Each structure stands twice: as C-alpha cells, then as structure tokens.
Amino acid sequence: MDQGPDKCTSPWAERGAHHLVLEDVQELALPVPATGALPAWKPTPDLLAQVFQQLPDFRP
C-alpha cells in the first residue's frame, strides 16, 4: 500500500517520498537467501518457487 509522501508515520521514513507499507507479512520457516536492492527489484523464478513452497495456500 502506497501511503504517499505526507501520510507515512514511520520514524524511518524519508520525508517527502512515497513509501510502501507491507501488511499481512508471514515469516517463513526456512530462510530464502536473496540480495534485494533499491529501487524495487523483481525476484527470480527460483526464489519465488522457494517462497511458494513454504506457503502452499498462497494465491498471487
């Protein structure tokens, strides 16, 4: 959810920038190593397969 530059109340938020707020986050039992980057990046199909294997009820 994009809260826009004036609505994010996180103390870590950069003022005047857009922020994504994650909801309904689920911890995975097994870590899935991934090196993310800024700006947003697209996960590889292999990484997604590892995540979805741990979330059998997840429907994108």
Sequence and secondary structure as in RCSB ss.txt:
>XXXX:A:sequence
MDQGPDKCTSPWAERGAHHLVLEDVQELALPVPATGALPAWKPTPDLLAQVFQQLPDFRP
>XXXX:A:secstr
 B HHHH   TT  TTS  B   S    SS       SS     HHHHHHHHHH TT   
